[in-house]
Amino acid sequence: MIINLFKTNQISGIVFLVILLILIFLNPAFHSVPLRYNTEDTILYNRLFESWAHIKWLNLSLSFVLIFTQAMIYNYLVIQLNLLGRTTYLPAFFYLLTACMLPGNLLFNSGIVAASFIVPAVYILMTAPGGKRPLRTVFNISILFSLGSLFYLQALF
């Protein structure tokens, strides 16, 4: 039943993704969730975000927006490359499920910020073949991966 919702109607698919993500984020909104990542080796994250990471509503709202945006970018990549043969929101649904699998991933952390740079880099990498400026594309991909590694070094491994 849920799978058919993603296959048939695009508007209801997006609405269902938002509702699903809100329901997933209700757990850390009302209960304390331990942070899963070790923030000792995250260079840029410690300097920029560690000072306000204890504000719960800001923490949850930023992670909500970033995870949803990453899912939509990933879904747009699958649609543009025509990997499934039709327009569907199943890739975004599965990305949300895997991104929110552990409760520590729901809080704003260095892994979410790094994925915000790595997901667009993968998008550029997959759509790059046959481009007019291959050196510029490689440079853009390397900059995005580098910025992602400044936030979370283990994202490259």
N, C-alpha and C positions, 0 to 999 in steps of 0.2 A: 504494500500500500504506500509506504513512504517512498520507495524507489520510483513508483509510477508518478508521484508528484514531481520528482526532479526531471523525469523524462518528458512530461507533457507540457507543462505550463511554466514559462520562464519567470513571470512575476511571482507566482506562488512559490517557486523555488528559492528566490532571493528572500522573500518574506520568511519562509520556513528556516532558511539558514540564519537569519538574524534572530528569530525566536529561539532556535536551538542554541545559538551562542549565548543569548541572554540566560537561558536556563542553565547552561554549563557554568556561567560566571556567577550564578546565585550562590553556589557553594563557597567560593572564597569571599564573597561579599558579607556573608553572615558568620563564617567560621574562620579561624586562623589557619593558614596554610603555610607550611615551611618552605622557604626558598630552596630550590634544588641545586642551584649552581654555586660553585665556589668563585667568589668575586675577587680573589687575590690577583689573578693574572689577567684581568680585563682592564686594560689600560685606560681607554677612553671612557668606558662606562663608569668607572669609579670617579673620574673627574667631573663628568657632566650630570649624572643621574643619581648618584648615591646620596646626595644631600636631601633630596625630596622623595626618595623611594619609600619612606615610612608613611606618607600620606596615602591612605588606603583607596579613597575614591579616585584620586588621580592615577594611582598605580593601576587599578583595575580598568579604568576607562581608556587609558593609553594602550594597555595590552589588548583590550577588546578591539580597538580601532586597528591596531597593527595586525593582529591575527586575521581579522575579517578582510583587510586590504590584501594581505598576502594570499589568502584563499581566492579572492577575486582575480588577482594577477595570475595565479596558477591556473585557474579555470579559463581565463581569457587565452592563455597559452595553449591549452588543450583544444579550445574551440578554434583558434586561429590555425593551428597545425592540422586540424581535422582528424585528430587521433581516434575519436569515437564514432565519427561518421555523422553526427548530428549535434545540435546545440542542446546541452544538458548541464546541470549543475552538480552532477555526481562527483567530478574531481574536486570541487570546492567543498563538498560535504565530507569526502574522505580526508581532505587536507585538514579540515576543522577537527575531525575525529582524531587524527594522528597528532596534531599540534596541541590538543587539549587532553591528551590521554593521561598525563600525570598531573596531579593537582598543583605541583610547583611550577608548571609551565603556564599556569593561568595568571600568575603575577608578572608584573613588568620586570624583566630581567635581561641580562646581556645576550642570551640566546635569541630572544624575540627581536631585539634590535639588530643583531647580526643577520637574522633571517630576512629582515626587511631590506637588506642590501643584497643578500645572496639570491633571493627569489627573482628580483628583476635582472640580476646578472645571468641567471639560468634562462630567463625569458629572452634576453638579448642573444645569448649563446645559441639557443635553439632556432631563432629567427634570423641569424646572421648569414648563413650560407647564401651565396649569390648576391651579397650586398655590394654597393658601389665603392665603399671605403673600408676595406678589411682591416687596415692598421688602426683606424679610428675605433672600429668596433672592438678589436682586441684590447686597445687602451681603455675603453669604457668598461669592459668586462673586468679587466685587472684592477681598475680603480674601485669598482664596486666590491670585488672580493677582498681587496686590501682594507677598505673601510669596515667591512663586516668582520675581518680578522682583528681589527683594532678594538672592536667591541667584545668579541668572544673568539679567542684564538683557536679553540678546539673545533670551531665551525668548519675549518679548512680540512680537518682530518676526517 
